[in-house]
Amino acid sequence: MAAEARTVAKPPILDINEDRWAEAVRREATVRSLAARANTTRSEINAAAHALGLSTAQVYRLLGAYRANPVTQSLVMSRPGPAKGHRLLSPEVEAIISTAIESLFLQPERPTLAKLGRDIRTICRGAGLKPPSRSAIAARVSARSLKELVRAREGAAAARARFALVRTGLRPRAPLDIVQIDHTKVDVQLVDDFARAPLGRPWLTLLLDVFSRCVLGFAISFDAPSAAGVALAIAQGVLPKSAWLEERRLTLTWPMHGMPN
């Protein structure tokens, strides 16, 4: 079945689900082969379209996007429908929602979202307008500044306590003075050695020296960040890397190691 897409887009990495990412990975070998050629013929484009289950126009768009930015993310196609953030409500209904949020929801009594929805639907029916859905109302509330919501519903003191700027406190004077742990889901899709079936995107845990910004150790796993992954990264960070590099036949220099202060 042909994949439905009207345009090639680059959604943020965190907004791409596993299925769409796996499909982009599947497309990459074919598109990369086309992009490596100085000229591509119509028959080659047609063959690629047949192999990928896409139209020739979609293959041309993917090829153009990949040549402009040769990364897997360029091959993630947007889904049909309104763009994210696009609003379909009439200006009159939008005005009613905005006024109701200001006068009814942003109050110290802290009314619920359900009550706000009932009040908005009553106002809309009275004005002869089609009431918005609960999700549409919730989206308008979520679009408001969280600091604004807290200040209006819980008071200025609560807003200051929750959103006051944190002053810089990490000021190491030498390597290993302060070490931090960071986790990220890698922008890489791993595949099975035999079937080449996508396995998923792994988590990367990094042990970072704050003074030098060097990586002292790391751990990679399909499991979400945990104490076990942190322990593995710390163990690698404390120990010399020569044996680890030799086991993997890596001719690299990685002298950073030691016990954090």
VOGU-3710 file (C-alpha; in Angstrom, 3 decimals, decimal comma):
1> maaeartvak> 0,000/0,000/0,000  1,276/3,464/-0,851  2,135/5,650/2,110  0,028/8,799/2,330  2,000/12,035/2,553  1,509/15,441/1,038  4,893/16,890/1,824  8,257/16,006/3,302  8,800/17,632/6,680  11,278/17,480/9,516
11> ppildinedr> 9,301/17,038/12,728  11,265/17,280/15,967  13,005/14,013/16,856  10,959/13,580/20,022  7,712/13,843/18,025  8,618/10,917/15,739  7,158/7,616/16,916  8,926/4,288/16,470  6,867/3,181/13,427  7,525/6,369/11,435
21> waeavrreat> 11,226/6,270/12,341  11,498/2,616/11,292  9,891/3,485/7,948  12,405/6,331/7,430  15,261/3,908/8,185  13,816/1,466/5,622  13,734/4,200/2,977  17,265/5,435/3,610  19,224/2,707/1,767  17,224/3,249/-1,421
31> vrslaarant> 17,253/7,046/-1,262  20,948/7,171/-0,338  21,742/5,085/-3,430  19,829/7,526/-5,632  21,377/10,574/-3,953  24,908/9,263/-4,590  24,383/9,466/-8,356  24,969/12,675/-10,266  21,862/12,063/-12,389  18,883/9,805/-11,820
41> trseinaaah> 16,656/8,552/-14,597  12,888/8,350/-14,542  13,096/4,548/-14,616  15,289/4,544/-11,502  12,827/6,797/-9,696  9,943/4,540/-10,753  11,798/1,462/-9,519  12,499/3,157/-6,166  8,862/4,214/-5,864  7,734/0,627/-6,490
51> alglstaqvy> 10,223/-0,748/-3,933  9,226/1,762/-1,262  5,479/1,711/-1,939  5,439/5,440/-2,722  4,518/7,603/-5,687  7,222/8,990/-7,947  6,443/12,508/-6,698  7,026/11,398/-3,113  10,351/9,796/-4,075  11,455/13,012/-5,795
61> rllgayranp> 10,575/15,002/-2,652  12,416/12,549/-0,403  15,446/12,625/-2,714  15,533/16,423/-2,682  15,229/16,560/1,102  17,953/13,934/1,579  20,364/15,671/-0,779  19,821/18,932/1,099  20,354/17,253/4,482  21,568/13,615/4,268
71> vtqslvmsrp> 20,226/12,321/7,604  17,510/9,808/8,419  15,259/12,512/9,854  14,911/14,037/6,361  13,070/10,906/5,249  10,299/11,147/7,865  7,219/12,291/5,954  4,482/14,345/7,559  1,047/12,834/7,903  -1,988/14,256/6,105
81> gpakghrlls> -4,206/16,659/7,985  -3,862/20,067/9,602  -0,398/21,076/10,710  0,391/20,846/14,394  -0,911/23,957/16,136  -3,398/24,763/13,360  -6,763/25,863/14,783  -10,080/25,227/13,054  -12,492/27,017/15,410  -14,229/30,198/14,308
91> peveaiista> -12,929/33,542/15,625  -16,147/33,956/17,657  -15,634/30,638/19,477  -11,934/31,390/19,976  -12,888/34,710/21,591  -15,383/33,001/23,915  -12,778/30,436/25,001  -10,136/33,116/25,609  -12,520/35,282/27,641  -13,756/32,321/29,681
101> ieslflqper> -10,202/31,235/30,515  -9,384/34,747/31,708  -12,585/35,400/33,691  -13,556/31,907/34,860  -10,543/29,588/34,874  -7,717/31,908/35,994  -9,217/32,464/39,430  -8,059/31,695/43,002  -11,025/29,307/43,360  -9,240/27,083/40,824
111> ptlaklgrdi> -12,252/25,713/38,940  -11,740/22,456/37,074  -11,283/22,077/33,355  -14,611/20,213/33,247  -16,428/23,211/34,755  -14,703/25,548/32,303  -15,893/23,318/29,462  -19,491/23,350/30,719  -19,479/27,131/31,031  -18,016/27,602/27,530
121> rticrgaglk> -20,548/25,232/25,982  -23,398/27,094/27,698  -22,137/30,451/26,402  -21,698/29,089/22,862  -25,183/27,576/22,746  -26,627/30,849/23,998  -24,862/32,656/21,168  -26,050/30,127/18,579  -22,535/28,770/18,015  -21,326/25,178/17,885
131> ppsrsaiaar> -19,570/24,408/21,200  -15,897/23,338/21,006  -14,742/19,903/22,115  -13,108/19,242/25,477  -9,767/18,604/23,763  -9,962/21,951/21,941  -10,563/23,767/25,234  -7,764/21,835/26,939  -5,384/22,756/24,095  -6,124/26,472/24,588
141> vsarslkelv> -5,506/26,185/28,320  -2,248/24,265/27,747  -1,069/26,960/25,321  -1,124/29,515/28,140  2,025/30,182/30,094  2,261/27,817/33,045  3,689/30,637/35,133  0,635/32,747/34,283  -1,722/29,933/35,302  0,037/29,350/38,630
151> raregaaaar> 0,158/33,083/39,445  -3,569/33,526/38,763  -4,756/30,375/40,532  -2,219/29,962/43,364  -0,773/33,434/43,885  2,398/35,349/43,085  4,396/33,697/45,900  3,694/30,219/44,532  4,668/31,346/41,034  7,971/32,800/42,283
161> arfalvrtgl> 8,751/29,625/44,227  8,160/27,419/41,187  9,639/29,553/38,414  12,404/31,632/40,022  15,690/31,455/38,108  18,217/29,036/39,548  21,608/30,638/39,989  24,687/28,953/38,593  26,136/26,655/41,231  28,441/24,248/39,395
171> rprapldivq> 31,838/25,947/39,355  34,538/23,266/39,303  38,175/24,388/39,400  39,770/21,228/37,996  38,896/17,989/36,192  36,892/15,483/38,263  35,754/18,182/40,709  32,135/17,677/39,584  30,749/14,939/37,349  27,230/14,844/35,918
181> idhtkvdvql> 25,041/12,108/34,455  22,909/12,741/31,376  20,545/10,499/29,404  19,246/10,801/25,838  17,412/8,604/23,348  19,835/8,242/20,458  18,951/9,416/16,944  19,888/5,984/15,594  17,670/3,019/14,739  19,397/-0,296/15,507
191> vddfaraplg> 18,530/-3,325/13,396  18,818/-7,094/13,778  22,087/-8,633/12,504  20,324/-11,247/10,390  16,852/-10,050/9,351  17,761/-6,335/9,418  14,495/-5,775/11,260  14,382/-2,540/13,290  14,922/-3,146/17,005  14,385/0,404/18,251
201> rpwltllldv> 16,315/3,455/19,398  18,608/2,858/22,386  19,150/5,050/25,433  22,596/6,593/25,926  23,801/7,392/29,445  26,816/9,735/29,598  29,196/10,508/32,455  30,399/14,093/31,872  33,195/16,012/33,558  31,798/19,510/34,144
211> fsrcvlgfai> 35,195/21,275/34,093  36,554/19,832/30,822  33,216/18,784/29,244  34,878/15,448/28,434  33,038/12,126/28,425  34,398/9,912/31,175  32,143/6,918/30,509  28,920/5,809/28,915  26,347/3,027/28,771  23,945/2,076/25,962
221> sfdapsaagv> 20,760/0,080/26,509  17,262/-0,418/25,170  16,084/-0,089/28,779  15,042/3,326/30,093  17,558/5,194/32,305  18,111/3,351/35,576  20,555/2,903/38,437  22,144/-0,023/36,569  22,965/2,119/33,525  24,355/4,868/35,759
231> alaiaqgvlp> 26,525/2,351/37,614  27,965/1,004/34,342  28,804/4,519/33,132  30,446/5,416/36,463  32,490/2,191/36,470  33,810/2,939/32,995  34,522/6,541/33,954  36,621/5,575/36,971  38,699/2,921/35,187  41,383/3,397/32,479
241> ksawleerrl> 40,112/2,805/28,949  43,141/1,067/27,389  41,894/-2,495/27,952  38,362/-1,571/26,834  39,702/-0,036/23,606  42,047/-2,957/22,940  39,237/-5,511/23,299  37,336/-3,687/20,557  40,425/-3,148/18,382  39,968/0,611/18,543
251> tltwpmhgmp> 43,063/2,713/17,893  41,733/5,742/19,721  43,046/7,891/22,544  40,726/8,097/25,569  42,857/9,003/28,603  40,026/10,484/30,726  39,379/8,487/33,894  39,512/8,789/37,662  37,476/9,046/40,849  35,201/12,137/40,890
261> n> 35,629/14,466/43,826
//
